[in-house]
Amino acid sequence: MKCDICGKTPQFGNTVSHSKRHTNRRWEPNIHPAIIMVDGKRKRLNLCTRCIRTQHKDVKKSLVKQSSPVVS
């Protein structure tokens, strides 16, 4: 699978055993379906956990900015 925001895809490499035998292996990104607001509409996207965390932080930051009183 692929992250719809950052484009993170599986990476390929080798598992190397103690005897140095190389076996093909694939590292999958941690992808989850998530519903986020895009242009004021709810949209279901496949996101990696890093993007979900970043989106959550951005929303939290914007809510704090809106609710904080202006001190002069």
N, C-alpha and C positions, 0 to 999 in steps of 0.2 A: 504494500500500500504506500501511498504518498501523502504527505501533509499538504493540505490545500493552501496554506499560508506561506510557509517557508520552502516547500518543495523537497523536504527531507525524504530520501528514498533508502532502500536497503543498501548496505555496504557488503562487499564480498572480500573474502580473504581465506586464510588457511588456519585450521586447528593444527597445532604442532604438538605431538605427543612427546613423552619422555624419550622415546627411541628416535625422535626427530622425523617421524613419519608425518607427511603433510596430507591433510584431508580437507577438501573444500568445505567452506562454511559460509553462512549468510547471517549478518546482524540486521535484525528487523528494527525499525524505529517503533517507539511506543505510541501507536496511533489509536485514537478514540473518537467516536462520533460525538460531536458537540453542536449545540444550537446557539448561535450568536447573532447579534443584531448587525446587519449590514445595510447601510443606507436606510435605517428606520424599519427594516423588515427582518423577521426572524428567518434565519437560513441554517440548514443542517450541513455541517462541514466535517470532514475527517481531519483532525488536528493532532499534532504530536503534543506530548505533555508539556514541553517547553513553551509552545505557542498558547496552550490553554492557560498556563501560569501567567504569561505575559499579558494576555487579554484580561485576565482576572485583575491583575495589578493596575492596568490602565483604567478599568471601570472603577475600581476602588479609589484611585487617585482623583478621577473626575468627580466622584460623589463627595469626596472630602472638600474639594475646591468649591463645589456648589453650596455646601452646607456651612462652610466657615464664614463667620461674620467679618466684615471689613472693619479694621481698627484704624482710626486716624489720630 
